[in-house]
């Protein structure tokens, strides 16, 4: 039985099934993050636009502005941060923040709207 060490040794290669070893977080250019982030930002802004006049006043505008700034941060990171895992992880974090802000604002607006309807109907 021979023992091999080095890059050909299966025990030394990174496990491709682990999240941290996925191509989207290690070797991609970041274009897919920008495309999907742009779609998510557009959906978030479009949804929040329906709530602009809803209570609490200004929350939808805050959400829209924050999502736009986060997406601009994604574009800036793609242009300014050198290619590699650091840039890809930053793009992933910014995209997650877009989702959190968009969903959080919509949930708060929906809950306050339904609470107002419940208070009116009782």
C-alpha positions in Angstrom: 0.0 0.0 0.0 1.4 3.3 -1.0 0.7 6.7 0.5 0.7 9.8 -1.7 0.8 13.3 -0.5 0.3 16.5 -2.4 -2.3 17.9 -4.9 -3.1 14.4 -6.3 -3.9 13.1 -2.9 -7.7 13.0 -2.6 -7.5 14.0 1.1 -5.7 17.2 0.3 -8.2 18.5 -2.2 -11.0 20.8 -1.0 -14.4 19.2 -0.7 -16.5 20.8 -3.6 -19.7 20.1 -1.7 -18.9 22.5 1.1 -20.5 26.0 0.7 -17.2 27.8 1.2 -15.7 25.9 -1.8 -18.4 26.7 -4.3 -17.3 28.4 -7.5 -19.8 31.3 -6.8 -17.8 32.1 -3.7 -14.2 31.3 -4.9 -13.6 31.8 -8.6 -16.5 33.5 -10.2 -16.2 37.0 -11.7 -19.1 38.4 -9.7 -21.4 39.1 -12.8 -24.0 36.5 -11.6 -24.1 38.2 -8.2 -24.8 41.6 -9.9 -27.5 40.2 -12.1 -29.3 38.4 -9.3 -28.7 41.2 -6.9 -30.2 43.6 -9.5 -33.3 41.4 -9.9 -33.7 41.2 -6.1 -33.2 45.0 -5.8 -35.8 45.7 -8.5 -38.4 43.4 -6.9 -37.7 44.9 -3.5 -38.0 48.5 -4.8 -41.1 47.6 -6.9 -42.8 46.0 -3.9 -41.9 48.9 -1.5 -43.2 51.4 -4.1 -46.7 50.1 -3.4 -46.3 51.0 0.3 -45.0 54.6 -0.1 -48.2 56.1 1.3 -48.6 53.5 4.1 -47.9 53.9 7.8 -45.4 54.1 9.3 -44.7 57.1 7.1 -41.3 57.0 5.4 -40.5 53.4 6.1 -41.0 52.4 2.4 -38.9 55.3 1.2 -36.2 54.3 3.7 -36.3 50.7 2.4 -36.1 51.9 -1.2 -33.2 54.2 -0.5 -31.3 51.5 1.5 -31.8 48.8 -1.2 -30.6 51.3 -3.9 -27.5 52.1 -1.8 -26.8 48.4 -1.1 -27.0 47.6 -4.8 -24.7 50.5 -5.6 -22.4 49.0 -3.0 -22.5 45.8 -4.9 -21.6 47.5 -8.2 -18.8 49.5 -6.4 -17.4 46.3 -4.8 -17.4 44.6 -8.2 -15.4 47.4 -9.7 -13.1 48.3 -6.7 -12.3 45.0 -4.9 -9.7 42.8 -6.6 -11.0 39.5 -8.1 -11.2 36.6 -5.7 -13.1 35.2 -2.7 -13.1 38.4 -0.7 -15.0 40.3 -3.5 -17.4 37.4 -4.0 -18.2 37.1 -0.3 -18.7 40.9 -0.1 -21.2 40.7 -3.0 -23.0 37.8 -1.2 -23.3 39.7 2.0 -24.6 42.8 0.3 -27.2 40.7 -1.6 -28.3 39.1 1.7 -28.7 42.6 3.2 -30.8 43.7 0.3 -33.1 40.7 1.0 -33.2 41.4 4.7 -34.0 45.1 4.3 -36.6 44.6 1.6 -38.4 41.8 3.4 -38.1 43.4 6.8 -39.7 46.7 5.5 -42.5 44.9 3.7 -43.3 42.8 6.8 -43.4 45.8 9.1 -45.6 47.7 6.6 -47.9 44.7 6.1 -48.2 44.1 9.9 -49.0 47.7 10.7 -51.5 47.8 7.8 -53.2 44.7 9.0 -53.2 46.0 12.6 -54.8 49.2 11.4 -57.5 47.2 9.5 -58.2 45.1 12.6 -58.5 48.2 14.8 -60.9 49.8 12.4 -63.1 46.7 12.1 -63.5 46.2 15.8 
